[in-house]
Amino acid sequence: MKKNIPHIQFDAARSENFGFEILPIEKIAREKEKFNHDPELPHQLKFYNLIFFTSGSGKHFIDFNWHPVQENSLVYLTKEQVNAFDFSGNLNGFCIIFTEQYFVNCFSNLPEDFVFRLFNPQLFSQILKIPKQSDFRTYFNLLQQEFSGNESFNRKTIIESLFVILVSKAEDLKQNQTFDVKDNSNIKVFQKFTSLIETHLSKSRSADFYARELTITYKHLNVICKELVNKTAKTVIDDFIILQAKRNLINSNLKVTELAYKLGFEDPTNFSKYFKKHTSLTPNSFVKSISK
């Protein structure tokens, strides 16, 4: 694998798709030579993607880990995530891809943090098992038929309506399969916390720093993190930095020394020790392991 992972932009097959597209996985596999990247190699998304596997079993690559998937698995992928397909098995299904603006417009009646909650891999599992008795598949079939059919009256609104129903059905299933967050204000604090990490990761890796920025106590921040993701605030910070380090290591031409400074390490040796502590690999060893 080449070191650089391509950034995949939303590129609709038809201009009238308005930031929304449904692609059969079978077509992606069959026409993979036509893409400017190999879908079976890691690539970084610049859009949102719901992958619904309708038959078979196999695996899917999400942010440097292979995850088992099977019939009726729904995979949530947010922009900036690294993913890859595996066409060696018998998996079939569809990619429902859309821009953030399209999604926000469809759910304009819901809180602004809805996108964050729905696609945040820390708050919920990225793979949702759709029960066979669920009517999710019925609505998906309607959406797929409407999208792939001939131009019809008010087609755009029909597609948006079916998409909203489909996502809402999935969200209902997700809430029934995971813990229920009682205090919505804690999610808002956690959202701001992760946003601050992204903004200031080169400035500080201290949970105390972020607690002060949030004008709450370190203890309170820890309680929120433990409740929502069962991690300490420090672990949330470390996990974010390691993920950014991995993405940069194989998605840029930055040398390890340059990356260390970019992530706020004054000494590149300390970065290498930090990376190895959390991954059991040196940065260079990690790149080689992904390139196999």
MIDOSE-1310 file (N, C-alpha, C; in nm, 2 decimals, decimal comma, always signed):
residues 292
mkkn	+0,08/-0,12/+0,00/+0,00/+0,00/+0,00/+0,09/+0,12/+0,00; +0,05/+0,22/-0,08/+0,12/+0,35/-0,08/+0,10/+0,42/+0,05; +0,19/+0,50/+0,09/+0,18/+0,57/+0,22/+0,06/+0,66/+0,22; +0,04/+0,74/+0,11/-0,07/+0,83/+0,11/-0,20/+0,77/+0,09
iphi	-0,30/+0,79/+0,19/-0,43/+0,75/+0,18/-0,51/+0,85/+0,11; -0,59/+0,82/+0,00/-0,66/+0,92/-0,07/-0,78/+0,98/+0,01; -0,80/+1,11/-0,01/-0,92/+1,17/+0,05/-1,03/+1,16/-0,05; -1,14/+1,10/-0,02/-1,25/+1,08/-0,11/-1,36/+1,18/-0,09
qfda	-1,38/+1,26/-0,20/-1,48/+1,37/-0,19/-1,62/+1,31/-0,24; -1,72/+1,38/-0,20/-1,85/+1,34/-0,26/-1,86/+1,38/-0,40; -1,89/+1,29/-0,49/-1,90/+1,32/-0,63/-2,02/+1,24/-0,69; -2,13/+1,31/-0,69/-2,26/+1,25/-0,74/-2,25/+1,21/-0,88
arse	-2,31/+1,10/-0,91/-2,32/+1,05/-1,05/-2,41/+1,14/-1,13; -2,51/+1,20/-1,07/-2,60/+1,29/-1,13/-2,61/+1,42/-1,05; -2,61/+1,53/-1,12/-2,61/+1,66/-1,05/-2,74/+1,68/-0,97; -2,85/+1,62/-1,01/-2,98/+1,64/-0,94/-2,98/+1,56/-0,81
nfgf	-2,88/+1,49/-0,77/-2,88/+1,41/-0,65/-2,86/+1,50/-0,52; -2,82/+1,62/-0,54/-2,82/+1,72/-0,43/-2,75/+1,67/-0,31; -2,64/+1,61/-0,32/-2,56/+1,57/-0,20/-2,60/+1,44/-0,14; -2,67/+1,36/-0,22/-2,71/+1,23/-0,18/-2,69/+1,12/-0,29
eilp	-2,65/+1,00/-0,25/-2,63/+0,90/-0,35/-2,64/+0,76/-0,29; -2,69/+0,66/-0,36/-2,69/+0,52/-0,32/-2,61/+0,44/-0,42; -2,51/+0,37/-0,37/-2,42/+0,29/-0,46/-2,42/+0,15/-0,42; -2,46/+0,06/-0,51/-2,45/-0,09/-0,47/-2,30/-0,13/-0,45
ieki	-2,28/-0,20/-0,35/-2,14/-0,25/-0,32/-2,09/-0,34/-0,44; -2,19/-0,41/-0,49/-2,15/-0,50/-0,61/-2,09/-0,42/-0,72; -2,15/-0,30/-0,74/-2,11/-0,21/-0,85/-1,97/-0,16/-0,82; -1,95/-0,12/-0,69/-1,82/-0,07/-0,65/-1,71/-0,17/-0,67
arek	-1,74/-0,30/-0,64/-1,64/-0,41/-0,66/-1,62/-0,43/-0,81; -1,73/-0,43/-0,88/-1,72/-0,46/-1,03/-1,64/-0,36/-1,10; -1,66/-0,23/-1,06/-1,60/-0,12/-1,14/-1,49/-0,05/-1,06; -1,42/-0,13/-0,97/-1,32/-0,06/-0,89/-1,20/-0,01/-0,96
ekfn	-1,18/-0,06/-1,08/-1,07/-0,01/-1,16/-1,09/+0,13/-1,22; -1,22/+0,17/-1,22/-1,26/+0,30/-1,27/-1,24/+0,41/-1,17; -1,22/+0,37/-1,04/-1,20/+0,47/-0,94/-1,06/+0,52/-0,94; -1,04/+0,64/-0,89/-0,90/+0,69/-0,88/-0,83/+0,64/-0,75
hdpe	-0,90/+0,55/-0,68/-0,84/+0,48/-0,56/-0,90/+0,34/-0,56; -0,83/+0,25/-0,49/-0,87/+0,12/-0,47/-0,96/+0,11/-0,35; -1,09/+0,08/-0,36/-1,18/+0,07/-0,25/-1,14/-0,03/-0,15; -1,06/-0,13/-0,19/-1,02/-0,23/-0,09/-0,89/-0,19/-0,01
lphq	-0,84/-0,07/-0,04/-0,73/-0,01/+0,03/-0,79/+0,10/+0,12; -0,73/+0,13/+0,23/-0,78/+0,24/+0,32/-0,79/+0,37/+0,24; -0,90/+0,44/+0,26/-0,92/+0,57/+0,20/-1,00/+0,65/+0,30; -0,98/+0,78/+0,30/-1,04/+0,87/+0,40/-1,16/+0,95/+0,34
lkfy	-1,27/+0,95/+0,42/-1,39/+1,00/+0,36/-1,40/+1,15/+0,39; -1,46/+1,22/+0,30/-1,49/+1,37/+0,31/-1,64/+1,38/+0,31; -1,72/+1,28/+0,34/-1,86/+1,28/+0,35/-1,91/+1,17/+0,45; -2,04/+1,16/+0,47/-2,09/+1,06/+0,56/-2,14/+0,94/+0,48
nlif	-2,14/+0,83/+0,54/-2,17/+0,70/+0,47/-2,24/+0,61/+0,56; -2,35/+0,56/+0,52/-2,42/+0,45/+0,59/-2,41/+0,33/+0,49; -2,34/+0,22/+0,54/-2,33/+0,10/+0,46/-2,43/+0,00/+0,51; -2,52/-0,04/+0,43/-2,62/-0,14/+0,47/-2,59/-0,27/+0,40
ftsg	-2,54/-0,37/+0,47/-2,51/-0,50/+0,41/-2,64/-0,59/+0,41; -2,68/-0,63/+0,29/-2,81/-0,69/+0,28/-2,80/-0,85/+0,27; -2,68/-0,90/+0,25/-2,66/-1,04/+0,24/-2,51/-1,07/+0,26; -2,48/-1,20/+0,30/-2,35/-1,25/+0,32/-2,28/-1,21/+0,45
sgkh	-2,16/-1,24/+0,46/-2,08/-1,20/+0,58/-1,94/-1,18/+0,54; -1,87/-1,10/+0,63/-1,73/-1,07/+0,60/-1,68/-0,97/+0,69; -1,60/-0,87/+0,65/-1,54/-0,77/+0,73/-1,53/-0,64/+0,66; -1,52/-0,53/+0,75/-1,50/-0,40/+0,69/-1,40/-0,32/+0,78
fidf	-1,31/-0,25/+0,71/-1,20/-0,18/+0,78/-1,24/-0,04/+0,82; -1,23/-0,01/+0,95/-1,27/+0,12/+1,00/-1,16/+0,17/+1,10; -1,10/+0,28/+1,06/-1,00/+0,35/+1,14/-0,90/+0,24/+1,20; -0,84/+0,17/+1,11/-0,72/+0,08/+1,14/-0,76/-0,05/+1,21
nwhp	-0,89/-0,08/+1,21/-0,93/-0,21/+1,26/-1,03/-0,28/+1,17; -1,02/-0,41/+1,15/-1,12/-0,48/+1,07/-1,23/-0,53/+1,17; -1,36/-0,50/+1,12/-1,47/-0,53/+1,20/-1,56/-0,64/+1,13; -1,61/-0,74/+1,20/-1,69/-0,84/+1,13/-1,83/-0,78/+1,10
vqen	-1,88/-0,80/+0,98/-2,01/-0,76/+0,94/-2,09/-0,87/+0,87; -2,22/-0,86/+0,86/-2,30/-0,97/+0,80/-2,43/-0,91/+0,75; -2,51/-1,00/+0,70/-2,65/-0,95/+0,66/-2,72/-0,87/+0,77; -2,78/-0,76/+0,73/-2,85/-0,67/+0,81/-2,76/-0,59/+0,91
slvy	-2,63/-0,58/+0,88/-2,54/-0,49/+0,95/-2,55/-0,35/+0,89; -2,56/-0,25/+0,97/-2,56/-0,11/+0,92/-2,44/-0,04/+0,98; -2,35/+0,00/+0,90/-2,22/+0,06/+0,94/-2,23/+0,21/+0,92; -2,20/+0,28/+1,03/-2,20/+0,43/+1,03/-2,05/+0,48/+1,01
ltke	-2,03/+0,56/+0,91/-1,90/+0,62/+0,88/-1,91/+0,77/+0,87; -1,83/+0,84/+0,95/-1,84/+0,98/+0,95/-1,72/+1,04/+0,87; -1,73/+1,16/+0,82/-1,62/+1,22/+0,74/-1,49/+1,22/+0,82; -1,38/+1,21/+0,75/-1,25/+1,20/+0,81/-1,21/+1,06/+0,85
qvna	-1,31/+0,97/+0,86/-1,27/+0,83/+0,90/-1,20/+0,76/+0,78; -1,11/+0,66/+0,82/-1,04/+0,58/+0,72/-1,12/+0,45/+0,72; -1,15/+0,41/+0,60/-1,22/+0,28/+0,58/-1,18/+0,21/+0,46; -1,21/+0,08/+0,44/-1,18/+0,00/+0,32/-1,28/-0,12/+0,32
fdfs	-1,30/-0,16/+0,20/-1,39/-0,28/+0,17/-1,31/-0,41/+0,16; -1,37/-0,52/+0,18/-1,31/-0,65/+0,15/-1,41/-0,72/+0,06; -1,37/-0,73/-0,07/-1,45/-0,80/-0,17/-1,43/-0,95/-0,19; -1,34/-1,00/-0,10/-1,31/-1,14/-0,12/-1,42/-1,24/-0,07
gnln	-1,51/-1,19/+0,00/-1,62/-1,28/+0,05/-1,75/-1,26/-0,03; -1,86/-1,28/+0,03/-1,99/-1,28/-0,04/-2,08/-1,17/+0,01; -2,02/-1,06/+0,06/-2,10/-0,95/+0,11/-2,16/-0,87/+0,00; -2,29/-0,84/+0,02/-2,36/-0,75/-0,08/-2,43/-0,64/+0,00
gfci	-2,46/-0,53/-0,06/-2,54/-0,43/+0,01/-2,52/-0,30/-0,07; -2,54/-0,19/+0,01/-2,54/-0,05/-0,05/-2,48/+0,05/+0,04; -2,41/+0,15/-0,03/-2,36/+0,26/+0,04/-2,45/+0,38/+0,02; -2,50/+0,43/+0,13/-2,59/+0,55/+0,13/-2,50/+0,67/+0,17
ifte	-2,45/+0,74/+0,07/-2,36/+0,85/+0,10/-2,42/+0,99/+0,09; -2,38/+1,08/+0,17/-2,44/+1,21/+0,17/-2,35/+1,31/+0,24; -2,37/+1,44/+0,20/-2,29/+1,54/+0,26/-2,35/+1,58/+0,40; -2,26/+1,65/+0,48/-2,31/+1,70/+0,61/-2,43/+1,80/+0,59
qyfv	-2,41/+1,88/+0,49/-2,52/+1,98/+0,47/-2,65/+1,92/+0,43; -2,65/+1,81/+0,35/-2,77/+1,74/+0,31/-2,83/+1,68/+0,44; -2,75/+1,62/+0,52/-2,80/+1,56/+0,65/-2,86/+1,66/+0,74; -2,79/+1,77/+0,76/-2,84/+1,88/+0,85/-2,98/+1,94/+0,80
ncfs	-2,98/+1,96/+0,66/-3,11/+2,01/+0,61/-3,22/+1,91/+0,63; -3,20/+1,78/+0,61/-3,30/+1,68/+0,63/-3,36/+1,68/+0,77; -3,27/+1,71/+0,87/-3,31/+1,70/+1,01/-3,30/+1,84/+1,08; -3,34/+1,94/+1,00/-3,33/+2,08/+1,05/-3,42/+2,10/+1,17
nlpe	-3,52/+2,01/+1,20/-3,61/+2,03/+1,31/-3,55/+1,97/+1,44; -3,43/+1,91/+1,43/-3,37/+1,85/+1,55/-3,25/+1,93/+1,60; -3,21/+1,91/+1,72/-3,09/+1,98/+1,78/-2,97/+1,98/+1,69; -2,89/+2,08/+1,70/-2,77/+2,09/+1,61/-2,67/+1,98/+1,64
dfvf	-2,67/+1,93/+1,76/-2,57/+1,82/+1,79/-2,62/+1,68/+1,75; -2,72/+1,68/+1,67/-2,78/+1,55/+1,63/-2,67/+1,47/+1,54; -2,61/+1,54/+1,45/-2,51/+1,47/+1,36/-2,40/+1,42/+1,45; -2,35/+1,50/+1,54/-2,25/+1,46/+1,63/-2,28/+1,33/+1,71
rlfn	-2,40/+1,33/+1,76/-2,45/+1,22/+1,84/-2,46/+1,09/+1,76; -2,52/+1,11/+1,64/-2,56/+0,99/+1,56/-2,43/+0,92/+1,51; -2,33/+1,00/+1,47/-2,22/+0,94/+1,40/-2,09/+0,94/+1,49; -2,10/+0,97/+1,62/-1,99/+0,97/+1,70/-1,95/+0,83/+1,74
pqlf	-1,83/+0,78/+1,70/-1,80/+0,64/+1,73/-1,76/+0,61/+1,87; -1,75/+0,72/+1,95/-1,72/+0,70/+2,09/-1,85/+0,68/+2,17; -1,96/+0,74/+2,13/-2,08/+0,73/+2,20/-2,16/+0,60/+2,17; -2,15/+0,56/+2,05/-2,22/+0,44/+2,00/-2,13/+0,35/+1,92
sqil	-2,17/+0,22/+1,91/-2,10/+0,13/+1,82/-2,12/+0,18/+1,68; -2,02/+0,17/+1,59/-2,04/+0,21/+1,45/-2,11/+0,10/+1,37; -2,14/-0,01/+1,43/-2,21/-0,12/+1,35/-2,33/-0,15/+1,43; -2,45/-0,13/+1,36/-2,58/-0,16/+1,42/-2,64/-0,28/+1,36
kipk	-2,68/-0,38/+1,44/-2,74/-0,50/+1,39/-2,89/-0,47/+1,38; -2,94/-0,48/+1,25/-3,08/-0,45/+1,22/-3,16/-0,58/+1,24; -3,25/-0,59/+1,34/-3,33/-0,71/+1,36/-3,41/-0,75/+1,24; -3,42/-0,88/+1,21/-3,50/-0,93/+1,09/-3,64/-0,88/+1,10
qsdf	-3,70/-0,87/+1,22/-3,84/-0,83/+1,23/-3,86/-0,68/+1,21; -3,75/-0,61/+1,20/-3,77/-0,46/+1,19/-3,82/-0,42/+1,05; -3,89/-0,31/+1,04/-3,93/-0,26/+0,91/-3,83/-0,17/+0,84; -3,71/-0,17/+0,90/-3,60/-0,09/+0,84/-3,58/-0,12/+0,70
rtyf	-3,57/-0,25/+0,67/-3,54/-0,30/+0,54/-3,65/-0,26/+0,44; -3,77/-0,26/+0,48/-3,89/-0,22/+0,40/-3,87/-0,07/+0,35; -3,83/+0,02/+0,45/-3,81/+0,16/+0,41/-3,69/+0,17/+0,33; -3,58/+0,09/+0,36/-3,46/+0,10/+0,27/-3,50/+0,07/+0,13
nllq	-3,57/-0,04/+0,11/-3,61/-0,08/-0,03/-3,69/+0,03/-0,10; -3,78/+0,09/-0,03/-3,85/+0,20/-0,09/-3,76/+0,32/-0,13; -3,66/+0,35/-0,04/-3,57/+0,46/-0,07/-3,48/+0,42/-0,19; -3,43/+0,30/-0,19/-3,35/+0,25/-0,30/-3,43/+0,25/-0,44
qefs	-3,55/+0,21/-0,43/-3,63/+0,20/-0,55/-3,66/+0,35/-0,60; -3,69/+0,44/-0,51/-3,72/+0,57/-0,55/-3,60/+0,64/-0,61; -3,48/+0,61/-0,55/-3,36/+0,68/-0,59/-3,32/+0,63/-0,73; -3,33/+0,50/-0,75/-3,28/+0,44/-0,88/-3,39/+0,44/-0,99
gnes	-3,51/+0,48/-0,95/-3,62/+0,48/-1,05/-3,62/+0,60/-1,14; -3,71/+0,61/-1,23/-3,72/+0,72/-1,32/-3,76/+0,85/-1,25; -3,73/+0,96/-1,31/-3,77/+1,09/-1,26/-3,92/+1,09/-1,23; -3,96/+1,13/-1,11/-4,10/+1,13/-1,07/-4,13/+1,27/-1,01
fnrk	-4,26/+1,30/-1,00/-4,30/+1,42/-0,94/-4,25/+1,44/-0,80; -4,18/+1,55/-0,77/-4,13/+1,58/-0,63/-4,03/+1,48/-0,58; -3,95/+1,42/-0,67/-3,86/+1,31/-0,64/-3,77/+1,35/-0,52; -3,71/+1,46/-0,53/-3,62/+1,51/-0,43/-3,68/+1,50/-0,29
tiie	-3,80/+1,55/-0,27/-3,87/+1,55/-0,14/-3,90/+1,41/-0,10; -3,94/+1,33/-0,19/-3,98/+1,19/-0,16/-3,85/+1,12/-0,10; -3,74/+1,14/-0,17/-3,61/+1,07/-0,13/-3,57/+1,13/+0,01; -3,58/+1,26/+0,03/-3,55/+1,31/+0,16/-3,64/+1,26/+0,27
slfv	-3,76/+1,25/+0,24/-3,86/+1,20/+0,34/-3,83/+1,05/+0,38; -3,80/+0,97/+0,28/-3,77/+0,83/+0,31/-3,64/+0,82/+0,38; -3,54/+0,90/+0,35/-3,41/+0,90/+0,41/-3,43/+0,94/+0,56; -3,51/+1,04/+0,59/-3,54/+1,08/+0,73/-3,60/+0,96/+0,81
ilvs	-3,70/+0,90/+0,75/-3,76/+0,78/+0,81/-3,66/+0,67/+0,84; -3,58/+0,64/+0,74/-3,48/+0,53/+0,75/-3,38/+0,56/+0,87; -3,32/+0,68/+0,87/-3,23/+0,72/+0,98/-3,30/+0,72/+1,11; -3,42/+0,76/+1,12/-3,50/+0,77/+1,24/-3,52/+0,63/+1,29
kaed	-3,56/+0,54/+1,20/-3,58/+0,40/+1,24/-3,45/+0,34/+1,30; -3,34/+0,37/+1,23/-3,21/+0,32/+1,28/-3,18/+0,37/+1,42; -3,20/+0,50/+1,44/-3,17/+0,57/+1,56/-3,26/+0,51/+1,68; -3,38/+0,48/+1,64/-3,47/+0,41/+1,74/-3,42/+0,28/+1,78
lkqn	-3,37/+0,20/+1,69/-3,31/+0,07/+1,71/-3,18/+0,08/+1,80; -3,10/+0,18/+1,76/-2,98/+0,21/+1,83/-3,00/+0,24/+1,98; -3,10/+0,32/+2,01/-3,13/+0,36/+2,15/-3,18/+0,24/+2,23; -3,25/+0,15/+2,16/-3,30/+0,03/+2,23/-3,18/-0,07/+2,25
qtfd	-3,08/-0,06/+2,17/-2,97/-0,16/+2,19/-2,85/-0,11/+2,27; -2,85/+0,02/+2,31/-2,75/+0,07/+2,39/-2,80/+0,14/+2,51; -2,72/+0,19/+2,60/-2,76/+0,26/+2,72/-2,83/+0,39/+2,68; -2,92/+0,43/+2,77/-2,99/+0,56/+2,74/-2,93/+0,67/+2,83
vkdn	-2,88/+0,78/+2,76/-2,82/+0,89/+2,82/-2,93/+0,97/+2,89; -2,93/+0,99/+3,02/-3,04/+1,06/+3,09/-3,02/+1,21/+3,08; -2,90/+1,25/+3,08/-2,87/+1,40/+3,09/-2,81/+1,45/+2,95; -2,90/+1,51/+2,87/-2,85/+1,56/+2,74/-2,75/+1,67/+2,75
snik	-2,75/+1,74/+2,86/-2,65/+1,84/+2,88/-2,51/+1,78/+2,89; -2,49/+1,66/+2,94/-2,36/+1,60/+2,94/-2,31/+1,57/+2,80; -2,40/+1,53/+2,71/-2,36/+1,51/+2,57/-2,30/+1,64/+2,51; -2,37/+1,75/+2,54/-2,33/+1,88/+2,49/-2,19/+1,92/+2,55
vfqk	-2,16/+1,89/+2,67/-2,03/+1,91/+2,73/-1,93/+1,82/+2,67; -1,96/+1,69/+2,65/-1,87/+1,60/+2,58/-1,84/+1,64/+2,44; -1,94/+1,69/+2,37/-1,92/+1,74/+2,23/-1,82/+1,86/+2,23; -1,84/+1,95/+2,32/-1,75/+2,06/+2,33/-1,61/+2,02/+2,37
ftsl	-1,60/+1,92/+2,46/-1,47/+1,87/+2,50/-1,40/+1,81/+2,39; -1,46/+1,73/+2,30/-1,39/+1,67/+2,19/-1,36/+1,78/+2,09; -1,44/+1,88/+2,07/-1,41/+1,99/+1,98/-1,29/+2,06/+2,03; -1,28/+2,09/+2,16/-1,16/+2,16/+2,21/-1,03/+2,08/+2,20
ieth	-1,04/+1,94/+2,21/-0,93/+1,86/+2,19/-0,88/+1,88/+2,05; -0,97/+1,88/+1,95/-0,93/+1,89/+1,81/-0,86/+2,02/+1,79; -0,91/+2,13/+1,85/-0,86/+2,26/+1,83/-0,73/+2,28/+1,90; -0,71/+2,22/+2,02/-0,59/+2,25/+2,11/-0,50/+2,13/+2,13
lsks	-0,51/+2,03/+2,05/-0,43/+1,91/+2,07/-0,29/+1,93/+2,07; -0,24/+2,03/+1,99/-0,10/+2,07/+1,99/-0,06/+2,15/+2,11; -0,16/+2,20/+2,18/-0,13/+2,29/+2,29/-0,12/+2,22/+2,43; -0,21/+2,12/+2,44/-0,22/+2,05/+2,57/-0,28/+1,91/+2,56
rsad	-0,22/+1,82/+2,64/-0,28/+1,68/+2,65/-0,33/+1,66/+2,79; -0,35/+1,77/+2,87/-0,39/+1,77/+3,01/-0,54/+1,78/+3,02; -0,60/+1,68/+3,09/-0,74/+1,69/+3,12/-0,78/+1,81/+3,20; -0,69/+1,85/+3,29/-0,71/+1,97/+3,37/-0,73/+2,10/+3,28
fyar	-0,65/+2,10/+3,18/-0,65/+2,22/+3,09/-0,79/+2,23/+3,02; -0,84/+2,11/+2,98/-0,97/+2,11/+2,91/-1,09/+2,13/+3,01; -1,07/+2,09/+3,13/-1,18/+2,11/+3,23/-1,19/+2,26/+3,26; -1,07/+2,33/+3,26/-1,07/+2,47/+3,28/-1,14/+2,54/+3,16
elti	-1,11/+2,50/+3,04/-1,16/+2,56/+2,92/-1,32/+2,54/+2,92; -1,36/+2,43/+2,98/-1,51/+2,41/+2,99/-1,57/+2,47/+3,11; -1,49/+2,53/+3,19/-1,53/+2,59/+3,32/-1,61/+2,49/+3,41; -1,55/+2,37/+3,42/-1,60/+2,27/+3,51/-1,48/+2,21/+3,58
tykh	-1,50/+2,13/+3,68/-1,39/+2,07/+3,75/-1,34/+1,95/+3,67; -1,22/+1,91/+3,70/-1,16/+1,79/+3,64/-1,25/+1,67/+3,68; -1,29/+1,66/+3,81/-1,37/+1,55/+3,86/-1,50/+1,54/+3,78; -1,57/+1,66/+3,75/-1,69/+1,66/+3,68/-1,67/+1,61/+3,54
lnvi	-1,56/+1,65/+3,47/-1,53/+1,61/+3,34/-1,51/+1,46/+3,33; -1,44/+1,41/+3,43/-1,42/+1,26/+3,44/-1,55/+1,19/+3,45; -1,64/+1,24/+3,54/-1,77/+1,17/+3,56/-1,85/+1,16/+3,43; -1,85/+1,28/+3,35/-1,92/+1,28/+3,22/-1,86/+1,18/+3,12
ckel	-1,73/+1,17/+3,12/-1,66/+1,08/+3,02/-1,69/+0,93/+3,06; -1,69/+0,91/+3,19/-1,71/+0,77/+3,24/-1,86/+0,73/+3,21; -1,95/+0,82/+3,23/-2,09/+0,79/+3,20/-2,12/+0,77/+3,05; -2,06/+0,85/+2,97/-2,09/+0,84/+2,83/-2,01/+0,74/+2,75
vnkt	-1,88/+0,73/+2,78/-1,79/+0,64/+2,70/-1,71/+0,54/+2,78; -1,74/+0,54/+2,91/-1,67/+0,45/+3,01/-1,52/+0,47/+3,00; -1,47/+0,59/+2,98/-1,33/+0,62/+2,98/-1,30/+0,74/+3,07; -1,18/+0,76/+3,11/-1,14/+0,88/+3,18/-1,12/+0,99/+3,08
aktv	-1,13/+1,11/+3,12/-1,10/+1,23/+3,03/-0,97/+1,22/+2,96; -0,87/+1,17/+3,04/-0,73/+1,16/+2,99/-0,72/+1,05/+2,88; -0,80/+0,94/+2,90/-0,80/+0,84/+2,80/-0,87/+0,89/+2,67; -0,97/+0,97/+2,68/-1,04/+1,03/+2,56/-0,94/+1,11/+2,48
iddf	-0,86/+1,19/+2,56/-0,76/+1,28/+2,49/-0,65/+1,19/+2,42; -0,60/+1,09/+2,49/-0,50/+1,00/+2,44/-0,55/+0,93/+2,31; -0,67/+0,88/+2,32/-0,73/+0,81/+2,21/-0,74/+0,89/+2,08; -0,78/+1,02/+2,11/-0,80/+1,11/+1,99/-0,66/+1,14/+1,93
iilq	-0,56/+1,17/+2,01/-0,43/+1,20/+1,96/-0,37/+1,08/+1,89; -0,38/+0,96/+1,94/-0,33/+0,84/+1,87/-0,40/+0,82/+1,74; -0,53/+0,85/+1,73/-0,60/+0,83/+1,61/-0,55/+0,93/+1,50; -0,53/+1,06/+1,55/-0,48/+1,16/+1,46/-0,34/+1,13/+1,41
akrn	-0,26/+1,07/+1,50/-0,12/+1,03/+1,47/-0,12/+0,93/+1,36; -0,21/+0,83/+1,38/-0,22/+0,72/+1,28/-0,26/+0,77/+1,14; -0,36/+0,85/+1,14/-0,41/+0,91/+1,02/-0,30/+0,99/+0,95; -0,23/+1,07/+1,02/-0,12/+1,15/+0,97/+0,00/+1,06/+0,92
lins	+0,03/+0,96/+0,99/+0,14/+0,88/+0,96/+0,13/+0,81/+0,82; +0,01/+0,77/+0,79/-0,01/+0,71/+0,66/-0,09/+0,79/+0,56; -0,12/+0,91/+0,59/-0,19/+1,00/+0,50/-0,13/+1,13/+0,47; +0,00/+1,14/+0,50/+0,07/+1,26/+0,46/+0,22/+1,23/+0,44
nlkv	+0,29/+1,32/+0,40/+0,43/+1,30/+0,38/+0,51/+1,36/+0,50; +0,44/+1,38/+0,60/+0,51/+1,43/+0,72/+0,61/+1,33/+0,78; +0,73/+1,37/+0,81/+0,82/+1,29/+0,88/+0,77/+1,27/+1,03; +0,82/+1,17/+1,10/+0,78/+1,15/+1,23/+0,82/+1,27/+1,32
tela	+0,93/+1,33/+1,29/+0,97/+1,45/+1,37/+0,88/+1,56/+1,35; +0,83/+1,59/+1,23/+0,74/+1,69/+1,20/+0,60/+1,67/+1,26; +0,56/+1,54/+1,26/+0,43/+1,51/+1,32/+0,44/+1,53/+1,47; +0,55/+1,49/+1,53/+0,56/+1,51/+1,67/+0,54/+1,66/+1,71
yklg	+0,60/+1,75/+1,64/+0,58/+1,89/+1,67/+0,44/+1,93/+1,64; +0,38/+1,88/+1,53/+0,24/+1,92/+1,50/+0,15/+1,88/+1,61; +0,17/+1,76/+1,67/+0,08/+1,72/+1,78/+0,12/+1,77/+1,92; +0,22/+1,86/+1,92/+0,25/+1,93/+2,05/+0,36/+1,87/+2,13
fedp	+0,43/+1,78/+2,07/+0,54/+1,72/+2,15/+0,67/+1,80/+2,12; +0,74/+1,84/+2,22/+0,86/+1,92/+2,21/+0,98/+1,84/+2,16; +0,97/+1,71/+2,20/+1,08/+1,62/+2,17/+1,02/+1,50/+2,09; +1,06/+1,48/+1,97/+1,01/+1,36/+1,89/+1,03/+1,23/+1,95
tnfs	+1,13/+1,21/+2,04/+1,15/+1,09/+2,11/+1,04/+1,06/+2,20; +0,99/+1,17/+2,27/+0,88/+1,15/+2,36/+0,75/+1,11/+2,28; +0,73/+1,16/+2,16/+0,62/+1,12/+2,08/+0,63/+0,97/+2,05; +0,75/+0,93/+2,01/+0,76/+0,79/+1,98/+0,73/+0,70/+2,10
kyfk	+0,78/+0,74/+2,21/+0,75/+0,66/+2,34/+0,60/+0,67/+2,37; +0,54/+0,78/+2,35/+0,39/+0,80/+2,38/+0,32/+0,71/+2,28; +0,35/+0,71/+2,15/+0,28/+0,63/+2,05/+0,30/+0,48/+2,08; +0,42/+0,44/+2,12/+0,45/+0,30/+2,15/+0,37/+0,25/+2,27
khts	+0,36/+0,34/+2,37/+0,29/+0,31/+2,50/+0,15/+0,28/+2,47; +0,09/+0,35/+2,37/-0,06/+0,33/+2,35/-0,09/+0,23/+2,23; +0,01/+0,19/+2,16/-0,01/+0,10/+2,04/+0,08/-0,02/+2,04; +0,18/-0,02/+2,13/+0,28/-0,13/+2,13/+0,37/-0,13/+2,01
ltpn	+0,36/-0,02/+1,92/+0,44/-0,01/+1,80/+0,51/+0,12/+1,80; +0,62/+0,13/+1,74/+0,68/+0,26/+1,71/+0,61/+0,32/+1,59; +0,61/+0,45/+1,56/+0,55/+0,50/+1,45/+0,59/+0,44/+1,31; +0,71/+0,41/+1,30/+0,76/+0,35/+1,17/+0,71/+0,20/+1,16
sfvk	+0,70/+0,13/+1,27/+0,65/+0,00/+1,27/+0,50/-0,01/+1,24; +0,43/+0,09/+1,29/+0,29/+0,10/+1,26/+0,27/+0,12/+1,11; +0,34/+0,21/+1,05/+0,33/+0,23/+0,90/+0,36/+0,10/+0,82; +0,46/+0,03/+0,86/+0,49/-0,09/+0,80/+0,39/-0,20/+0,81
sisk	+0,32/-0,20/+0,93/+0,22/-0,30/+0,96/+0,09/-0,27/+0,87; +0,06/-0,15/+0,84/-0,05/-0,11/+0,76/-0,02/-0,14/+0,62; +0,11/-0,13/+0,58/+0,15/-0,14/+0,44/+0,15/-0,28/+0,39; +0,14/-0,38/+0,48/+0,15/-0,52/+0,45/+0,03/-0,56/+0,36
